[in-house]
Amino acid sequence: MFTKRSIRLQSRANTEAEREETETKVSNRMKTRNDGHVSEEADESSDDEAAFSHGFAKFSEVGDPIAAMMWISQMEDVFELMKCADEDKVKYGVSVLRSEARVWWDRVKDTSGAATPTMTWSRFKEVFRDEFYPLRVELELVQQYTTVKQESNESVREYANKFTKLWWFFWDYLTAEKRLIYLFVRGLTAEIKAVISENDVTTLDKAVQAAREINDRLIEERKERKRRKCTNCGKKHGGVCRYGSNECYRCGKPGHLARECSA
């Protein structure tokens, strides 16, 4: 079983300073290219240097599925920052594979005839996932959270925070949200779950908001019940009113008072 320690949030992105530095350097190189000051070959070399030094993380962590997923996510963050052309993405991705990951890629090329210039990034992610983050691993990780429930002393916000980690376990984020909504609603307390349905909400944020509103309403209803006076005795109390019934207020049996009750 894979544990929470596999989650390495720090590998998802560089620090803001690094990202700003990357953006500045890439922007300057693009401006230089547009001004015609360098050759195409020198420009490509400069772009590669900026990308590899400040944006793209090397990947060699075979056996760590979360790190594999984080690497793909980080690559796509930098692709977006650089406005990278789709035909260049695989080239950049392959260039930072190391150790066993590089051996895997060489094997893919040898066995399937895949060539970097002709393979799309989408196809690369498919074969990468099959090797480093297969569906069975995703399901195994998610299974660890399928029994998460809202505790009686836990607020909706505290319960919802448990689900933030689950985002990292799903390869397909669109499918992930639907699954997370289902798991979130299923784990709510019975009172809230009786009112809300995963079919009534389209995003996890909306599910959390709906649950909080229902929870707040239930709290107000409980307070209102406590404020109401019993129509039989005129006092505020919970449970059955036994005033005037000749029944024990403690055990409910007739013939004696609560202070005499041995129950």
C-alpha positions as a Markdown table, in Angstrom:
| # | Residue | x | y | z |
|---|---|---|---|---|
| 1 | Met | 0.0 | 0.0 | 0.0 |
| 2 | Phe | 1.2 | 3.5 | -0.8 |
| 3 | Thr | 1.0 | 6.0 | 2.1 |
| 4 | Lys | 0.6 | 9.7 | 2.6 |
| 5 | Arg | 4.4 | 10.1 | 2.8 |
| 6 | Ser | 4.4 | 9.6 | -1.0 |
| 7 | Ile | 2.8 | 13.0 | -1.4 |
| 8 | Arg | 5.5 | 15.4 | -2.2 |
| 9 | Leu | 3.7 | 18.7 | -2.6 |
| 10 | Gln | 7.0 | 20.6 | -2.9 |
| 11 | Ser | 7.7 | 18.9 | -6.2 |
| 12 | Arg | 4.6 | 20.2 | -7.9 |
| 13 | Ala | 6.0 | 23.6 | -8.7 |
| 14 | Asn | 9.1 | 25.8 | -8.2 |
| 15 | Thr | 9.0 | 28.7 | -5.8 |
| 16 | Glu | 7.4 | 31.9 | -6.9 |
| 17 | Ala | 10.8 | 33.5 | -7.3 |
| 18 | Glu | 12.0 | 30.7 | -9.6 |
| 19 | Arg | 8.8 | 30.9 | -11.6 |
| 20 | Glu | 9.2 | 34.6 | -12.0 |
| 21 | Glu | 12.9 | 34.2 | -13.0 |
| 22 | Thr | 11.9 | 31.5 | -15.6 |
| 23 | Glu | 9.2 | 33.8 | -17.0 |
| 24 | Thr | 11.6 | 36.7 | -17.3 |
| 25 | Lys | 14.3 | 34.7 | -19.0 |
| 26 | Val | 12.0 | 32.9 | -21.4 |
| 27 | Ser | 10.3 | 36.2 | -22.2 |
| 28 | Asn | 13.7 | 37.9 | -22.9 |
| 29 | Arg | 14.7 | 35.0 | -25.2 |
| 30 | Met | 11.5 | 35.2 | -27.1 |
| 31 | Lys | 12.0 | 38.9 | -27.6 |
| 32 | Thr | 15.5 | 38.4 | -28.8 |
| 33 | Arg | 14.3 | 35.8 | -31.2 |
| 34 | Asn | 11.6 | 38.1 | -32.5 |
| 35 | Asp | 14.2 | 40.9 | -33.0 |
| 36 | Gly | 16.3 | 38.5 | -35.1 |
| 37 | His | 19.5 | 38.9 | -33.0 |
| 38 | Val | 20.3 | 35.2 | -32.8 |
| 39 | Ser | 20.1 | 32.2 | -35.1 |
| 40 | Glu | 17.3 | 29.6 | -34.7 |
| 41 | Glu | 19.8 | 27.0 | -33.4 |
| 42 | Ala | 21.2 | 29.4 | -30.8 |
| 43 | Asp | 17.7 | 30.4 | -29.8 |
| 44 | Glu | 16.6 | 26.8 | -29.3 |
| 45 | Ser | 19.7 | 26.2 | -27.1 |
| 46 | Ser | 18.9 | 29.3 | -25.0 |
| 47 | Asp | 15.3 | 28.3 | -24.6 |
| 48 | Asp | 16.4 | 24.8 | -23.5 |
| 49 | Glu | 18.8 | 26.2 | -21.0 |
| 50 | Ala | 16.2 | 28.4 | -19.4 |
| 51 | Ala | 13.6 | 25.7 | -19.3 |
| 52 | Phe | 15.9 | 23.0 | -17.9 |
| 53 | Ser | 17.6 | 25.2 | -15.4 |
| 54 | His | 14.5 | 26.9 | -14.0 |
| 55 | Gly | 11.4 | 25.1 | -15.0 |
| 56 | Phe | 11.6 | 21.4 | -15.8 |
| 57 | Ala | 12.4 | 18.9 | -13.1 |
| 58 | Lys | 14.3 | 15.8 | -13.9 |
| 59 | Phe | 12.4 | 12.6 | -13.4 |
| 60 | Ser | 13.9 | 9.3 | -12.3 |
| 61 | Glu | 11.7 | 8.2 | -9.3 |
| 62 | Val | 10.6 | 4.9 | -10.6 |
| 63 | Gly | 8.3 | 3.2 | -8.0 |
| 64 | Asp | 6.9 | 6.5 | -6.7 |
| 65 | Pro | 3.5 | 7.0 | -8.5 |
| 66 | Ile | 2.7 | 10.3 | -6.8 |
| 67 | Ala | 6.1 | 11.7 | -7.9 |
| 68 | Ala | 5.3 | 10.6 | -11.4 |
| 69 | Met | 2.0 | 12.4 | -11.5 |
| 70 | Met | 3.5 | 15.5 | -9.9 |
| 71 | Trp | 6.2 | 15.5 | -12.6 |
| 72 | Ile | 3.7 | 15.5 | -15.4 |
| 73 | Ser | 1.7 | 18.3 | -13.7 |
| 74 | Gln | 4.9 | 20.4 | -13.2 |
| 75 | Met | 5.9 | 19.9 | -16.8 |
| 76 | Glu | 2.5 | 21.1 | -18.0 |
| 77 | Asp | 2.8 | 24.2 | -15.7 |
| 78 | Val | 6.0 | 25.2 | -17.4 |
| 79 | Phe | 4.7 | 24.4 | -20.8 |
| 80 | Glu | 1.9 | 26.9 | -20.2 |
| 81 | Leu | 4.3 | 29.4 | -18.8 |
| 82 | Met | 6.6 | 29.1 | -21.9 |
| 83 | Lys | 3.6 | 28.8 | -24.3 |
| 84 | Cys | 5.4 | 25.7 | -25.5 |
| 85 | Ala | 4.3 | 24.3 | -28.9 |
| 86 | Asp | 2.7 | 20.8 | -28.7 |
| 87 | Glu | 5.3 | 19.3 | -31.0 |
| 88 | Asp | 8.1 | 20.3 | -28.6 |
| 89 | Lys | 6.6 | 19.0 | -25.4 |
| 90 | Val | 7.7 | 15.4 | -25.8 |
| 91 | Lys | 11.2 | 16.5 | -26.7 |
| 92 | Tyr | 11.5 | 18.5 | -23.5 |
| 93 | Gly | 9.9 | 15.7 | -21.4 |
| 94 | Val | 12.3 | 13.0 | -22.7 |
| 95 | Ser | 15.3 | 15.3 | -22.3 |
| 96 | Val | 14.9 | 15.3 | -18.5 |
| 97 | Leu | 14.2 | 11.6 | -17.9 |
| 98 | Arg | 17.0 | 10.0 | -15.9 |
| 99 | Ser | 18.2 | 6.6 | -14.7 |
| 100 | Glu | 15.5 | 3.9 | -15.0 |
| 101 | Ala | 13.0 | 6.4 | -16.4 |
| 102 | Arg | 15.4 | 7.0 | -19.4 |
| 103 | Val | 15.9 | 3.3 | -19.8 |
| 104 | Trp | 12.1 | 2.9 | -19.9 |
| 105 | Trp | 11.8 | 5.5 | -22.7 |
| 106 | Asp | 14.6 | 3.8 | -24.7 |
| 107 | Arg | 12.8 | 0.6 | -24.4 |
| 108 | Val | 9.5 | 2.2 | -25.6 |
| 109 | Lys | 11.3 | 3.5 | -28.7 |
| 110 | Asp | 12.9 | 0.1 | -29.4 |
| 111 | Thr | 9.7 | -1.9 | -29.0 |
| 112 | Ser | 7.1 | 0.4 | -30.5 |
| 113 | Gly | 9.2 | 2.4 | -32.9 |
| 114 | Ala | 8.0 | 5.6 | -31.2 |
| 115 | Ala | 9.9 | 8.7 | -32.3 |
| 116 | Thr | 10.0 | 11.8 | -30.3 |
| 117 | Pro | 9.2 | 14.2 | -33.1 |
| 118 | Thr | 6.1 | 12.2 | -34.1 |
| 119 | Met | 4.6 | 11.3 | -30.7 |
| 120 | Thr | 2.1 | 13.7 | -29.3 |
| 121 | Trp | 2.2 | 14.8 | -25.6 |
| 122 | Ser | -1.1 | 13.2 | -25.1 |
| 123 | Arg | 0.2 | 9.8 | -26.3 |
| 124 | Phe | 3.4 | 10.3 | -24.2 |
| 125 | Lys | 1.3 | 10.8 | -21.1 |
| 126 | Glu | -0.7 | 7.6 | -21.9 |
| 127 | Val | 2.4 | 5.4 | -22.1 |
| 128 | Phe | 4.0 | 7.2 | -19.2 |
| 129 | Arg | 1.0 | 6.6 | -17.0 |
| 130 | Asp | 0.8 | 2.9 | -18.0 |
| 131 | Glu | 4.3 | 2.5 | -16.7 |
| 132 | Phe | 4.6 | 4.8 | -13.7 |
| 133 | Tyr | 1.0 | 5.5 | -12.5 |
| 134 | Pro | -1.3 | 2.6 | -13.7 |
| 135 | Leu | -5.0 | 2.7 | -13.0 |
| 136 | Arg | -4.6 | -0.1 | -10.4 |
| 137 | Val | -2.3 | 2.1 | -8.4 |
| 138 | Glu | -4.6 | 5.1 | -8.6 |
| 139 | Leu | -7.5 | 3.0 | -7.3 |
| 140 | Glu | -5.4 | 1.6 | -4.5 |
| 141 | Leu | -4.5 | 5.1 | -3.4 |
| 142 | Val | -8.0 | 6.3 | -3.6 |
| 143 | Gln | -9.3 | 3.3 | -1.7 |
| 144 | Gln | -7.4 | 4.5 | 1.4 |
| 145 | Tyr | -9.8 | 7.5 | 1.5 |
| 146 | Thr | -13.1 | 5.8 | 0.6 |
| 147 | Thr | -13.8 | 5.2 | 4.3 |
| 148 | Val | -13.2 | 8.8 | 5.4 |
| 149 | Lys | -16.2 | 10.0 | 7.4 |
| 150 | Gln | -17.2 | 13.2 | 9.0 |
| 151 | Glu | -16.8 | 12.8 | 12.8 |
| 152 | Ser | -19.5 | 14.0 | 15.1 |
| 153 | Asn | -17.3 | 16.8 | 16.5 |
| 154 | Glu | -15.9 | 17.8 | 13.2 |
| 155 | Ser | -17.1 | 20.8 | 11.2 |
| 156 | Val | -17.9 | 20.6 | 7.5 |
| 157 | Arg | -14.8 | 22.7 | 6.7 |
| 158 | Glu | -12.5 | 20.4 | 8.7 |
| 159 | Tyr | -14.1 | 17.4 | 7.0 |
| 160 | Ala | -13.7 | 19.0 | 3.5 |
| 161 | Asn | -10.1 | 19.7 | 4.1 |
| 162 | Lys | -9.4 | 15.9 | 4.2 |
| 163 | Phe | -10.3 | 15.8 | 0.5 |
| 164 | Thr | -7.8 | 18.3 | -0.7 |
| 165 | Lys | -5.1 | 15.5 | -0.7 |
| 166 | Leu | -7.3 | 13.3 | -2.8 |
| 167 | Trp | -6.8 | 15.7 | -5.8 |
| 168 | Trp | -3.3 | 14.5 | -6.1 |
| 169 | Phe | -4.3 | 10.9 | -6.4 |
| 170 | Phe | -6.3 | 11.3 | -9.6 |
| 171 | Trp | -4.7 | 11.4 | -13.0 |
| 172 | Asp | -7.8 | 12.7 | -14.7 |
| 173 | Tyr | -9.0 | 15.8 | -12.9 |
| 174 | Leu | -12.3 | 15.9 | -14.6 |
| 175 | Thr | -13.2 | 12.4 | -13.5 |
| 176 | Ala | -11.6 | 13.2 | -10.1 |
| 177 | Glu | -14.2 | 15.9 | -9.2 |
| 178 | Lys | -17.1 | 13.6 | -9.8 |
| 179 | Arg | -15.5 | 10.9 | -7.6 |
| 180 | Leu | -14.6 | 13.3 | -4.9 |
| 181 | Ile | -18.2 | 14.7 | -4.8 |
| 182 | Tyr | -19.5 | 11.2 | -4.4 |
| 183 | Leu | -17.0 | 10.3 | -1.6 |
| 184 | Phe | -17.5 | 13.7 | 0.1 |
| 185 | Val | -21.3 | 13.4 | 0.3 |
| 186 | Arg | -21.2 | 9.7 | 1.3 |
| 187 | Gly | -19.0 | 10.6 | 4.3 |
| 188 | Leu | -21.2 | 13.4 | 5.7 |
| 189 | Thr | -23.1 | 12.9 | 8.9 |
| 190 | Ala | -26.5 | 11.2 | 8.5 |
| 191 | Glu | -28.4 | 14.4 | 9.2 |
| 192 | Ile | -26.7 | 16.3 | 6.4 |
| 193 | Lys | -26.6 | 13.4 | 4.0 |
| 194 | Ala | -30.3 | 13.0 | 4.3 |
| 195 | Val | -30.8 | 16.4 | 2.7 |
| 196 | Ile | -28.0 | 16.6 | 0.1 |
| 197 | Ser | -27.3 | 14.4 | -2.9 |
| 198 | Glu | -24.2 | 14.3 | -5.1 |
| 199 | Asn | -26.6 | 14.6 | -8.0 |
| 200 | Asp | -27.6 | 18.1 | -6.8 |
| 201 | Val | -24.1 | 19.6 | -7.1 |
| 202 | Thr | -21.7 | 19.9 | -10.0 |
| 203 | Thr | -18.4 | 20.8 | -8.3 |
| 204 | Leu | -16.8 | 19.9 | -5.0 |
| 205 | Asp | -16.8 | 23.5 | -3.9 |
| 206 | Lys | -20.6 | 23.6 | -4.4 |
| 207 | Ala | -21.0 | 20.4 | -2.5 |
| 208 | Val | -19.0 | 21.8 | 0.5 |
| 209 | Gln | -21.0 | 25.0 | 0.4 |
| 210 | Ala | -24.3 | 23.1 | 0.3 |
| 211 | Ala | -23.2 | 20.9 | 3.2 |
| 212 | Arg | -22.2 | 23.9 | 5.3 |
| 213 | Glu | -25.5 | 25.7 | 4.6 |
| 214 | Ile | -27.4 | 22.5 | 5.6 |
| 215 | Asn | -25.3 | 22.1 | 8.7 |
| 216 | Asp | -25.9 | 25.8 | 9.7 |
| 217 | Arg | -29.6 | 25.3 | 9.2 |
| 218 | Leu | -29.6 | 22.2 | 11.4 |
| 219 | Ile | -27.8 | 24.0 | 14.1 |
| 220 | Glu | -30.3 | 26.8 | 14.1 |
| 221 | Glu | -33.2 | 24.3 | 14.2 |
| 222 | Arg | -31.6 | 22.6 | 17.2 |
| 223 | Lys | -31.3 | 25.9 | 19.0 |
| 224 | Glu | -34.9 | 26.8 | 18.2 |
| 225 | Arg | -36.1 | 23.5 | 19.6 |
| 226 | Lys | -34.2 | 24.3 | 22.8 |
| 227 | Arg | -35.8 | 27.7 | 23.0 |
| 228 | Arg | -39.3 | 26.4 | 22.7 |
| 229 | Lys | -41.4 | 25.8 | 25.8 |
| 230 | Cys | -43.3 | 22.6 | 26.4 |
| 231 | Thr | -47.0 | 23.1 | 25.8 |
| 232 | Asn | -47.8 | 20.7 | 28.6 |
| 233 | Cys | -45.7 | 21.9 | 31.5 |
| 234 | Gly | -44.5 | 25.3 | 30.2 |
| 235 | Lys | -40.9 | 24.5 | 30.7 |
| 236 | Lys | -38.0 | 23.9 | 28.3 |
| 237 | His | -36.8 | 20.3 | 28.1 |
| 238 | Gly | -36.1 | 17.5 | 25.7 |
| 239 | Gly | -37.8 | 14.2 | 25.4 |
| 240 | Val | -41.3 | 13.2 | 26.5 |
| 241 | Cys | -43.1 | 15.4 | 29.0 |
| 242 | Arg | -44.4 | 13.4 | 31.9 |
| 243 | Tyr | -45.9 | 16.3 | 33.8 |
| 244 | Gly | -49.3 | 15.3 | 35.3 |
| 245 | Ser | -48.9 | 11.6 | 34.2 |
| 246 | Asn | -48.0 | 10.1 | 37.6 |
| 247 | Glu | -45.0 | 8.6 | 35.8 |
| 248 | Cys | -41.4 | 8.7 | 37.1 |
| 249 | Tyr | -39.5 | 11.5 | 35.3 |
| 250 | Arg | -36.4 | 9.2 | 35.3 |
| 251 | Cys | -37.6 | 5.7 | 34.2 |
| 252 | Gly | -41.1 | 6.5 | 32.9 |
| 253 | Lys | -42.8 | 4.0 | 35.1 |
| 254 | Pro | -45.8 | 5.0 | 37.3 |
| 255 | Gly | -46.1 | 4.7 | 41.1 |
| 256 | His | -43.0 | 6.6 | 42.3 |
| 257 | Leu | -41.1 | 9.9 | 42.0 |
| 258 | Ala | -37.8 | 10.4 | 40.3 |
| 259 | Arg | -36.0 | 10.9 | 43.6 |
| 260 | Glu | -37.2 | 7.5 | 44.8 |
| 261 | Cys | -36.3 | 5.7 | 41.5 |
| 262 | Ser | -33.8 | 2.9 | 41.8 |
| 263 | Ala | -33.5 | 2.4 | 38.0 |
